Amino acid sequence: MKDLIINADDFGYTRGVNEGIIRAHRDGILTSATLMANGAAFDDAVERAKANPTLAVGCHLVLTGGHSVAPREKIPSLADHEGCLPKSLPALIARVSLGGVRAQDMETEIRAQLEKIRHAGIELTHVDTHKHTHVHPRVMGVIGRVAREFGITRVRNPIENFRDSWRTARSERTGLAANMAASCAVRSVGSCFRSIAKKYGLRSPDHFLGLAITGSVSAAALCRLIEALPDGSTEIMTHPGLCDAELMSTDTRLNQQRETELDGLLSAEARRLAQTSGVRLIGYRELN
């Protein structure tokens, strides 16, 4: 049996990203999305999610980039005087690793993000994080505690098998070195991640794909991933969306790439392959 979750990150980032995610679900093979509580288009995403109840929705926890959801005075070691979270992943990781960010402040912000989504009427299926910050042991420990408090029992395990990473990424012309480096960095903390997840009763799919080809999940790449799926459950991470003026005004590195991934999720080839290869498309709620 091969169960496949295809998740879209960054739900709520812009209205164009939201539109792309809904199209990929309604007309393609996307099954799941993770919602950014601090996204500029959060309200639009909530409205679209409620209008498309078959889309499973989790929380895309954000500790780097954008403004905090919790009041800045309650998280002084995490947000600056303007309420901005650390601008980059390296800046956050350095501060967390050196003890510059208090665990209590991370708990407060994570709790505020989950509460905002819950109060909007969205039943969360799982959690993951922007830039995969939850692979850091201190961040993962905090998420584990808060997830248990909220009754959340599923989390993305973003640790990609090296063979899978290389097989899926080697044909890409751009971003290969950076994406492979990110995949290797995440994999280096795999045993610690699994230990913390087990401690807090957090389950994950058996396999994860997409990190090494972030921004390059085209129709051809998606078909390669589906054809090579191992037995068990797998999550494929994607970033579909529309590349419009609103998106171009942000600091995301994924612009036109989002339309490439949207086209992949909408492709007839990928839909046909998913239907004929014995794959069961599921959301995190159906994860056994």
N, C-alpha and C positions, 0 to 999 in steps of 0.2 A: 504494500500500500504506500502511495506517495501523496502526502498532504502538502499543499502549497499555499502559503500566505504571501500575497504580494502587497506590500505596504508602501504608501506614499508618505514621506516625511513633509514637514513644513505646512501642514494644513493651517490656514489662518495667517500666513505670511503676507500675501497680497490677494486681492480679489481675483486676479488672473491665475494665481496658483490654485486658489479654491476652485475656479471654473475648470481648470485642467484636471484636477483630482476627481471632480464629479463626473466629467466626461469619461475619464478613464475607467471609472466604476460602472457608470450607466451603460456605456457603449463598448467597453473593453473588458479586461480581465483583472482589474484592480479590485482587491477584496477588503482592504483595510487602509486606514490613514491615522496619523498621529497629529494631534491638535496642539498648536502653540498658544498657551494662555496669554502670552504677552505679544502676540502677533497683531499687526495693525488692522488686519481683516478678520479678527476673532469673531465678531458678531455675525459677519457675513458667513463665516464657516459654520457657525452653530446653526444658522437658519438653513443652510444647504444640507447639513447633516440630518436635521430633523425631517427635511423633505425627501431624504433618501435613506430610510431606516435600514436598508440591507447593507449599507456601508458600516463596517465595524470601526469604531473610533477609540483610539487610545490617547494618551497624553505624551506630547513631545516636550519633555521637561527642558527648560532653557536656563542655564547658568552662565552663559557667555553670549553677549550680543543683545542689544535692545535694552529696554527698561524693565525693572523688577515689577512684579505684581504686588508684593508686600511693600508697605511703606518703608522708605529708605532709612528712616530713623530706627526701624526695628531690625535692620540687617546691616549695620555700619561697616562690618568687615567684608561684606560682599558687594554692596552697591555704593557708588560714590555720592557726592553731595547733590547731584542732579538725578539720582535714582537709576543711574546706568550700571548695568552689569559689566564685568570685565570684557573688553572689546574683542580679545582674541583667545583662542584655546590655549596657546602657550602661556599667556599671562595668567589665566585662571589656574592652570595646572601648577605653575610655579608657586603661586600664592597658596594654593591648597597644600602642596607638598611641604612647604616651609612653615606651615601653621599660620599663615596670614589670614586665612578665612576660617572663622569659627564654625564648628559643626552645627551649633544651634542656629546660626544665621542661614545656613543652607537648608536646614529643616524648616525654618520659618518660610523661606521662599518657595520651597517645593510644596509645602502644605498649602500655601496661598494659591499656587497655580492649580493644584488638584481641586481645591475648593471652588475656585472660579469656574472651572469646567463643570463640576458637579452642580453648582448652583444654576448654571445655564441649562440644566436638564439633560446633560449628556451622560449616559451610563458608560463608564470607561471599561475597555476590555483589557488594557495592558499599559505599560509605560516603556518609553525609550528616551533617549536624550539627544539634544542638539549637539553635534560634533562628537557624539559617543562619550561624553564626559563621565558616564557612569562606569566606565572600565577602570577609573581610578578607585582604588580600594576605599579611600575616605568618602568619596562621593557615593559609591555603591552602598556602603554601610548606612549612610543617611537615607538613601532611597529605600533600602530594605526596611528600615524602621518605620518610615512614613507610609510606605505601601501597605505594610501589615496593618497599620492603623486604619487605613482606608479600605481594607478588605481586597486589595489588588493582589492577585496571585500569579501574574504573568509579566515577563519582562523580556525585552530583546536581548539576545546574546550575540553581540556583534563580532564574535571571533570567527574569522573565516579561515578555513583550511588552506594552507599555503598552496597546495596543488590546485585547488579550485580557483584560488586567486590568480595564479599564473595562467591557468588554462583559459580563463575567461577574459583576462586583461591583455594578454600578450599581443593580440591583433589590433589593439587600440593605438592610434597615432599620437594622441595627446593625453597628458595627465598620468601616464603609466608609472613613472618613477615616484611621483608624489603619492598616488593612490596605493601603490605597492608598499611604500614606506609606512603609510598609515595602517595598512593591513597588518604589517609585521609588528608595529608598535602595539596595536590592540592585542595581537596574539600573545605578546610577551607577558601579559598579565592574566592569561586565561585561567590558570589554576586558582588564582586568588578570587577572580570573579565568580567562578563556579562554587567555590566554598562559601562565599557570602550569600549568593543566591540560595543555596541549599539551607543555610542557617535561617533565612527568613521565609522559606517555603515558596520561593519564586520559581516558576517553571518557564522554560523557553523551548522553541522548536529545536529539533536535533541538529539542524544545519542552518547556516546563514550565508547568503550570497549578495553581492552588490557593492561592497565597499571598494574593492579593487577596480571597479568600473563605474564609480560614482560619476554621474553626468553623462554616461555613455551607454545606457541601457536602451539601445536602439532595437528595432524589430529583429534584426539579425542576431544581436547579442542576447536578447530575451529568448529567442528560439534555441540558441546554444545552451543557455542555462536550463531551460525546460527539458531539452533532450538529455542532458547529463544529470538530471536530478537523482540523488541517491534515494534508497528506500527510507521511510520515516517521514518526519515533518521538516519542512524547509521554509525559511522566510527569505524573500528577495526584496531588498530595499530599493526604492525608486524615488525620483524627484520630478514628477510631471508638473506642468504648468504652462501658462501662456506668457511669452516674452513680450510684455507690453511696456508702456512708458513708466507705469508704477513700479514694475519690477526693476527696470533699468535705473531707477532713481535710488535703489537700495544698494547695500554693499555686498550682496551675495556674489559668489564666484560662479554660480550656476545661472546663466541667463538663457541663451538660445538652446543650451543643453536640455532645459526642461521641456521644450517642445519636441526635441528628439526623443526623449523618454516617453512623452505623451503619445507620439506617433507609434512608438513601439508597443505600448499597452493597448492601443486601438487597432493594431495591425491584424489583418485577417489571418496571416500566417501564425501568429502567436495564439490567437483564439482557436484556430483549427488544431494546432499542435496540443494545446491544453485539453481539448475535447477528445483527441484520439490517442493520447499517450498514457491513459490510465491515471491521470492526475486528478485529485479532488481539490478544488479551490475552496479554501476556508478562510475564516477570520480567526483572530486570537481566541475568541469565545469558544470556538469548536476545537481548540487545541487540546488533545488528550494528554 
